[in-house]
């Protein structure tokens, strides 16, 4: 459902960032989980902070938020990464 711009702008200051439990056994570099939550955009980033420091992760989360808001305001906004063909087989995009 598309929300009025004033509602989205009003919601931006309500953005929250939290740091979860530190795990010494984390087995990935970076994972993004999009949560199915009514009336909000909710996602969680799991990352190895030895490889991706917290300030980089905060910037990444901010960019995800910016893209989400832009897409809400602009129906023509691209959701694809530059130079990535979303129709190509995963292995050709460097995915396993």
N, C-alpha and C positions, 0 to 999 in steps of 0.2 A: 504494500500500500504506500503510495506516495504521500509524504507529509508536507504541509506548508513550510516554506522556507523559514518563517519566523519560529516555528516549532523546533526545527533542526538547529537553528542558530541559538535558540534559548537553551537547548540541551547540551551544547558543546561545553559549557563550563562545568557540567555535571559529570564529565568524563572522569573515570577513576582508574588508577593504576595501582596494582598491588603486587607484592612479591610473595610467592608461595614458599613452600618448604624447600630447603636446600637438600639435594640428594647427591651423595658421593658416587652413586652408581648409574648416573644418567647415561644412556647409551646412544645419544644422538647429538648432532650438531645443532639442528634447528627444526622445530616442528611448530606449525600453526594450526590450531584447532578452532574452528568456527562453531560457536554454540548456537543451538536452536532455542532462542529465548524470545518470547512475545514482546513486541513493541520496542525492542532495543537491538543494537548490534553488539554482540558479545563474542569476544575471541580470547584465546589464551595462547601465549607463546611459551614454548619450552625450549631452552637452549643451554648449551655448554658455555658458561660465562668465562671459561678459560680461553675460549676461541672467539666469543662474541660478548664483549663487555656490556655491562648494564646500560651505559649511555648509548651504545649502538642499538640495543634492544628497545630503549625508550624512543629513539628516533624512528626505528622501524614501525613501532606501534603508532606513532604520530602520523607517519606516512600512510599507513593502512586507514587510519581515521580520516585523513584528508581525502584519500581516494574515495572512500565510502560516502563522505559528504558531497563531494563533487558529483558522484554518480547520482545521488539523490536529487541534486539541483539541475543536473544536465543529462537528459536522456541520451545525448549523443556521446557522452564520455566513454572513452575506451577502457575496457577492463583487461586488456592484454598487455603484456610486457613488450616493450620495443624489441624487435628482432626475434621474437619467439612465435613460431607458427603453431597455434593451438590445435590445428588439425593434424599435425605431424605425429607419427608414432612416438610413444614415450621414450623409447631407447634413442631416437634421433635427437631428442631434446636433452639428453644427458641423464635421463631418469632410468632407474633399473627396470 
